[in-house]
Amino acid sequence: MTREQYIKILQRELERINREIDIKIIAGEAYAKQAREHKILLRKIHNHYHKGTFSGLLGKLFARPKFQF
């Protein structure tokens, strides 16, 4: 499974949970479990889009020059 496919699956799951939350809000029911799942999915999506940005920048700044012979 590619990274793009994985992110699409996460986004579909996020949309499903959003619909569940909306229905529960309208019905006046508790939705704490879905809110936790929503938060976890958002974090997973964020981590895939921003994976290693800061460490990659530091690696480029402090990288030793590579010599080719």
C-alpha positions as CSV (number, residue, x, y, z in Angstrom):
1,M,0.0,0.0,0.0
2,T,1.4,3.4,-1.0
3,R,1.5,6.4,1.3
4,E,-1.2,8.1,-0.8
5,Q,-3.5,5.1,-0.5
6,Y,-3.0,5.0,3.2
7,I,-3.8,8.7,3.6
8,K,-6.9,8.3,1.5
9,I,-8.1,5.5,3.7
10,L,-7.5,7.6,6.8
11,Q,-9.4,10.5,5.2
12,R,-12.4,8.3,4.4
13,E,-12.4,6.9,7.9
14,L,-12.3,10.5,9.2
15,E,-15.3,11.5,7.1
16,R,-17.2,8.4,8.4
17,I,-16.5,9.4,12.0
18,N,-17.5,13.0,11.3
19,R,-20.8,11.8,10.0
20,E,-21.3,9.7,13.2
21,I,-20.4,12.6,15.4
22,D,-22.8,14.9,13.5
23,I,-25.7,12.4,13.9
24,K,-24.9,12.0,17.6
25,I,-24.8,15.8,18.2
26,I,-28.2,16.1,16.5
27,A,-29.7,13.3,18.6
28,G,-28.2,14.8,21.7
29,E,-26.1,11.7,22.5
30,A,-22.5,11.4,23.8
31,Y,-19.8,11.2,21.3
32,A,-16.6,11.0,23.3
33,K,-15.4,7.7,21.8
34,Q,-15.8,9.1,18.3
35,A,-14.0,12.3,19.3
36,R,-11.0,10.3,20.4
37,E,-10.9,8.3,17.2
38,H,-11.2,11.6,15.3
39,K,-8.3,13.1,17.1
40,I,-6.1,10.0,16.5
41,L,-6.9,9.9,12.8
42,L,-6.1,13.6,12.5
43,R,-2.7,13.0,14.2
44,K,-1.9,10.1,11.8
45,I,-2.7,12.2,8.8
46,H,-0.7,15.1,10.1
47,N,2.3,12.9,10.9
48,H,2.3,11.5,7.3
49,Y,2.2,14.9,5.7
50,H,4.8,16.4,8.1
51,K,7.0,13.4,8.7
52,G,10.6,14.4,9.3
53,T,10.3,18.0,8.1
54,F,12.3,19.4,11.1
55,S,14.8,16.5,11.3
56,G,15.2,16.7,7.5
57,L,16.0,20.4,7.7
58,L,18.5,19.8,10.5
59,G,20.1,17.0,8.6
60,K,20.6,19.2,5.6
61,L,22.1,22.0,7.7
62,F,24.6,19.9,9.6
63,A,25.4,17.2,6.9
64,R,29.0,16.4,6.2
65,P,30.0,17.0,2.7
66,K,30.0,13.8,0.6
67,F,33.0,13.4,-1.7
68,Q,32.8,11.2,-4.7
69,F,36.0,9.6,-6.0
